[in-house]
Amino acid sequence: MSQDLLHRFSFRTAPIRGQWVRLDGVLDEMLQRQDYPPAVRVLLAEMLAAVSLMADGIKFKGAVALQSRGSGPVTTALAECRDQKLLRGIARWEGEIPAGHTHEAPAERPTVHYGELADLIGEGRMAITLTPTREKGRDNEGGAPDLNSYQGVVSLESGSLAANLEAYFANSEQLPTRLFFAFARDTVTGLLLQRLPTPDNATEVELEHQDVLWQEVDILASTLRPGELAELPVETLLRRLFHEHPLTLQPGRALSFSCTCSRERAERMLQALPKEEILELLETQGMVDVTCEVCGARYEYDRLHTHLIYEPGEPPIH
């Protein structure tokens, strides 16, 4: 049974928020369409968990994407979350992929890790892109009328996706953050802890108290083992880690796989290609087809449909 869920939680006595996500049905939708090497599976799964967590904390209607490009064997990888609930992702690779590492602990589910991020991406970059959805006659919900796309660059200086994203939040967003991911049996689980901004009127005593609380939560979170994160339900996990801190856990929110491909998008792609090449393909094969790399959907065009793409209107009568 699929368990694609995201939970928010908060500390009642500290300005700290958290999120927990677990994806399995979404990964099944993607992994059954592409025979990804184990290490690529883990990387793409972690990226999907990451965009789920990031999108949940952004109050706007649109898409949050995490994309990498590099000189390593994984030439590009993309994970996207739309409207805080719809996920899709894809990765492309060339040549030999380094084998992932398996971590095992007694009474815990074995987890898989890709090793060093640089071994997969090589010299490259990773970007977080926010693209708001525009609706006719309406401004972007929850945002300013002139809200445009935003892109932030994630430095790839550490060996894991989690560590690089932690550095991004600390340096670019000024938000101390801890991130944890665990991948096991084609299921990924993610945990995010983030210290919220301190009110401007906070006293020195309050600031010191909040610093101590964050340090304590940070130390407790650092005891988390990958097998625990991969195996335990969210209630059990939070109780085990933070039993001395009262928490408020919000009901889970369902996530699902959803691709953005359509026949209209496929037609626009064909229109952007040289017409002579498409007509030559039609002549030799009798049919032109476009297959979506993300979801596997196939769009076929016979002679009549191909004619209508390049010459919209009524079909010719012979």
C-alpha positions as CSV (number, residue, x, y, z in Angstrom):
1,M,0.0,0.0,0.0
2,S,1.4,3.4,-1.0
3,Q,2.4,5.7,1.8
4,D,3.3,8.9,0.0
5,L,2.8,11.3,2.9
6,L,4.2,14.5,4.3
7,H,3.7,15.6,7.9
8,R,4.5,19.0,9.5
9,F,5.4,19.3,13.1
10,S,6.4,22.1,15.5
11,F,8.0,22.4,18.9
12,R,5.6,24.1,21.3
13,T,8.3,25.7,23.4
14,A,10.9,26.6,20.7
15,P,10.8,28.5,17.4
16,I,11.7,25.3,15.5
17,R,9.6,23.6,12.8
18,G,10.0,20.3,11.2
19,Q,8.7,18.1,8.3
20,W,8.8,14.4,7.6
21,V,8.1,12.8,4.2
22,R,8.0,9.3,2.9
23,L,7.7,8.4,-0.7
24,D,7.2,4.9,-2.2
25,G,4.3,5.0,-4.8
26,V,5.9,8.0,-6.5
27,L,9.2,6.3,-6.8
28,D,7.5,3.1,-8.1
29,E,5.8,5.1,-10.8
30,M,9.2,6.5,-12.0
31,L,11.6,3.6,-11.3
32,Q,9.4,1.1,-13.3
33,R,9.8,3.2,-16.4
34,Q,13.6,3.6,-16.2
35,D,16.2,1.1,-15.3
36,Y,18.3,3.5,-13.1
37,P,21.5,2.2,-11.5
38,P,21.2,1.9,-7.7
39,A,23.2,5.0,-6.9
40,V,21.1,7.1,-9.4
41,R,17.9,5.7,-7.8
42,V,19.0,7.0,-4.4
43,L,20.1,10.4,-5.6
44,L,16.9,11.0,-7.5
45,A,14.8,9.7,-4.6
46,E,16.6,12.1,-2.2
47,M,16.0,15.0,-4.6
48,L,12.3,14.2,-4.7
49,A,12.1,14.1,-0.9
50,A,14.0,17.4,-0.8
51,V,11.7,19.3,-3.1
52,S,8.6,17.9,-1.3
53,L,10.0,19.3,2.0
54,M,11.0,22.7,0.4
55,A,7.7,23.1,-1.5
56,D,5.7,22.5,1.7
57,G,7.3,25.5,3.4
58,I,6.6,27.9,0.5
59,K,3.2,29.6,0.5
60,F,2.6,30.0,-3.2
61,K,1.0,28.1,-6.0
62,G,3.6,26.8,-8.4
63,A,6.5,24.5,-8.9
64,V,9.7,23.9,-6.9
65,A,12.5,22.2,-8.8
66,L,15.9,20.9,-7.8
67,Q,18.2,20.3,-10.8
68,S,21.8,19.3,-11.2
69,R,24.1,19.4,-14.2
70,G,27.6,18.2,-14.2
71,S,30.6,16.6,-15.9
72,G,30.2,13.3,-14.0
73,P,28.4,10.2,-15.1
74,V,25.0,11.7,-14.0
75,T,24.9,14.5,-16.6
76,T,21.6,15.9,-15.3
77,A,18.9,15.1,-12.7
78,L,15.6,16.9,-12.1
79,A,13.1,16.6,-9.3
80,E,10.0,18.8,-9.2
81,C,7.0,19.4,-6.9
82,R,4.0,21.3,-8.2
83,D,1.3,22.7,-6.1
84,Q,2.9,21.2,-3.0
85,K,1.7,17.7,-3.9
86,L,2.5,16.6,-7.5
87,L,5.9,15.1,-8.1
88,R,7.9,14.1,-11.1
89,G,11.6,13.5,-11.7
90,I,14.2,12.2,-14.2
91,A,17.9,11.6,-14.4
92,R,20.3,11.0,-17.4
93,W,23.6,9.3,-17.1
94,E,26.4,8.1,-19.3
95,G,29.0,5.4,-18.8
96,E,29.7,3.5,-15.5
97,I,28.0,4.6,-12.3
98,P,29.8,4.1,-9.0
99,A,28.2,1.4,-6.9
100,G,26.1,2.6,-3.9
101,H,26.9,1.6,-0.3
102,T,24.6,-0.4,1.9
103,H,24.3,0.4,5.6
104,E,23.0,-2.3,8.0
105,A,22.2,-2.2,11.7
106,P,20.7,-4.9,13.9
107,A,16.9,-4.9,13.8
108,E,16.8,-2.1,11.3
109,R,16.0,-1.9,7.6
110,P,19.2,-1.9,5.5
111,T,19.6,1.5,3.7
112,V,21.4,2.4,0.5
113,H,23.6,5.5,-0.1
114,Y,25.2,6.7,-3.3
115,G,28.6,7.4,-1.6
116,E,30.1,10.8,-2.6
117,L,27.9,13.2,-4.5
118,A,31.0,14.3,-6.6
119,D,31.4,10.8,-7.8
120,L,28.0,11.1,-9.6
121,I,27.8,14.8,-10.6
122,G,31.5,15.6,-10.9
123,E,32.2,19.3,-11.6
124,G,28.8,20.9,-11.8
125,R,26.1,22.9,-10.2
126,M,22.7,22.4,-8.6
127,A,19.9,25.0,-8.6
128,I,16.7,25.5,-6.8
129,T,14.0,27.1,-9.0
130,L,10.7,28.5,-7.9
131,T,8.2,29.0,-10.8
132,P,4.8,30.5,-9.8
133,T,1.6,29.4,-11.6
134,R,-0.2,32.2,-13.3
135,E,-3.9,32.0,-13.6
136,K,-6.0,34.1,-16.0
137,G,-7.4,37.1,-14.3
138,R,-5.8,36.3,-10.9
139,D,-2.5,37.1,-9.2
140,N,-0.4,34.3,-7.8
141,E,-2.0,33.0,-4.7
142,G,-0.2,34.1,-1.5
143,G,2.4,36.2,-3.5
144,A,2.9,39.6,-4.9
145,P,1.3,40.4,-8.2
146,D,4.7,40.8,-9.8
147,L,6.2,37.6,-8.4
148,N,8.6,36.1,-10.9
149,S,10.6,32.9,-11.1
150,Y,13.4,32.6,-8.6
151,Q,16.6,30.6,-8.8
152,G,19.1,29.9,-6.1
153,V,22.4,28.1,-6.6
154,V,23.4,25.3,-4.2
155,S,27.1,24.9,-3.8
156,L,28.3,21.3,-4.2
157,E,31.1,21.4,-1.6
158,S,30.0,18.5,0.6
159,G,29.7,14.8,-0.1
160,S,25.9,14.5,0.4
161,L,22.8,16.3,-0.9
162,A,21.6,16.9,2.7
163,A,24.8,18.7,3.7
164,N,24.8,20.9,0.6
165,L,21.2,21.9,1.2
166,E,21.9,22.6,4.8
167,A,24.7,25.0,3.8
168,Y,22.3,26.6,1.2
169,F,19.7,27.4,3.9
170,A,22.3,28.6,6.4
171,N,24.1,30.9,3.9
172,S,21.4,32.0,1.5
173,E,18.3,31.9,3.6
174,Q,19.9,32.6,7.0
175,L,18.0,29.6,8.5
176,P,19.9,27.0,10.5
177,T,18.7,23.7,9.1
178,R,19.2,19.9,9.5
179,L,18.3,17.5,6.8
180,F,18.3,13.7,6.8
181,F,17.5,11.2,4.1
182,A,17.2,7.4,4.1
183,F,16.6,5.1,1.1
184,A,15.6,1.5,1.5
185,R,13.6,-1.0,-0.7
186,D,12.7,1.7,-3.2
187,T,11.3,4.0,-0.5
188,V,12.8,7.3,0.6
189,T,12.2,9.1,3.9
190,G,13.3,12.6,4.6
191,L,13.4,14.7,7.8
192,L,13.9,18.5,8.0
193,L,14.4,20.6,11.1
194,Q,14.7,24.3,10.8
195,R,15.1,27.1,13.3
196,L,12.7,29.9,12.6
197,P,13.7,33.6,12.5
198,T,13.9,35.3,16.0
199,P,11.4,38.2,16.6
200,D,13.0,41.6,16.5
201,N,11.9,42.4,20.0
202,A,13.4,39.2,21.6
203,T,15.5,39.8,24.7
204,E,19.0,38.5,25.2
205,V,17.7,36.0,27.7
206,E,15.2,34.7,25.1
207,L,17.8,34.6,22.4
208,E,20.2,32.6,24.6
209,H,17.3,30.2,25.6
210,Q,16.4,29.6,21.9
211,D,20.1,29.0,21.0
212,V,20.3,26.3,23.7
213,L,17.1,24.7,22.5
214,W,18.3,24.6,18.9
215,Q,21.7,23.1,20.0
216,E,19.9,20.4,22.0
217,V,17.5,19.5,19.1
218,D,20.5,19.5,16.8
219,I,22.4,17.1,19.0
220,L,19.4,14.8,19.4
221,A,18.8,14.7,15.7
222,S,22.4,13.8,15.1
223,T,21.8,10.5,16.9
224,L,19.3,9.4,14.2
225,R,20.4,6.3,12.3
226,P,19.5,5.8,8.6
227,G,17.7,2.5,9.5
228,E,15.5,4.2,12.1
229,L,14.5,7.0,9.6
230,A,13.7,4.5,6.9
231,E,11.7,2.1,9.1
232,L,9.9,4.0,11.9
233,P,6.5,5.7,11.5
234,V,6.7,9.5,12.0
235,E,5.0,9.3,15.5
236,T,7.4,6.7,16.8
237,L,10.4,8.5,15.3
238,L,9.6,11.9,16.8
239,R,8.8,10.3,20.2
240,R,12.1,8.5,20.2
241,L,14.2,11.5,19.3
242,F,12.4,14.4,21.1
243,H,10.4,12.8,23.9
244,E,11.5,15.6,26.3
245,H,10.1,18.3,24.0
246,P,6.4,18.7,23.5
247,L,5.5,18.6,19.8
248,T,2.4,19.3,17.7
249,L,2.2,16.9,14.7
250,Q,-0.1,17.9,11.8
251,P,-2.1,15.3,9.9
252,G,-0.4,13.8,6.9
253,R,-0.8,15.3,3.4
254,A,-0.9,13.0,0.4
255,L,1.6,13.3,-2.4
256,S,1.4,11.7,-5.8
257,F,3.3,11.3,-9.1
258,S,2.1,13.5,-12.0
259,C,3.7,14.3,-15.3
260,T,3.3,17.6,-17.1
261,C,3.4,16.1,-20.6
262,S,0.4,16.5,-23.0
263,R,-0.4,16.1,-26.6
264,E,-0.3,19.9,-27.0
265,R,3.3,20.0,-25.5
266,A,4.3,17.2,-27.9
267,E,2.9,19.2,-30.9
268,R,4.8,22.3,-29.9
269,M,8.0,20.3,-29.7
270,L,7.4,18.9,-33.2
271,Q,6.7,22.4,-34.5
272,A,10.1,23.6,-33.1
273,L,11.9,20.9,-35.1
274,P,12.8,21.3,-38.8
275,K,9.7,20.4,-40.9
276,E,11.8,18.6,-43.5
277,E,13.1,16.1,-40.9
278,I,9.6,15.3,-39.5
279,L,8.2,14.8,-43.1
280,E,11.1,12.5,-43.9
281,L,10.5,10.5,-40.8
282,L,6.8,10.3,-41.7
283,E,7.6,9.1,-45.2
284,T,10.0,6.3,-44.0
285,Q,7.9,5.1,-41.0
286,G,4.4,6.2,-41.9
287,M,4.0,7.6,-38.3
288,V,5.6,10.1,-36.0
289,D,5.6,9.4,-32.3
290,V,6.8,11.3,-29.3
291,T,7.5,9.5,-26.1
292,C,7.7,11.3,-22.7
293,E,10.9,10.4,-20.9
294,V,9.4,11.0,-17.5
295,C,6.2,9.0,-17.6
296,G,6.5,6.9,-20.8
297,A,3.3,8.4,-22.4
298,R,3.3,8.0,-26.2
299,Y,1.8,10.5,-28.6
300,E,1.4,9.3,-32.2
301,Y,0.8,11.3,-35.3
302,D,-0.3,9.9,-38.7
303,R,-0.1,11.8,-42.0
304,L,-3.3,13.8,-41.3
305,H,-2.4,14.8,-37.7
306,T,1.1,15.7,-38.8
307,H,-0.3,17.9,-41.6
308,L,-2.5,19.7,-39.0
309,I,0.4,20.4,-36.8
310,Y,2.2,22.4,-39.5
311,E,-1.0,23.8,-41.2
312,P,-3.7,24.3,-38.5
313,G,-7.2,24.4,-39.7
314,E,-9.5,22.1,-41.7
315,P,-7.8,19.1,-43.2
316,P,-7.5,19.1,-47.0
317,I,-10.2,17.3,-49.0
318,H,-9.0,15.1,-51.9
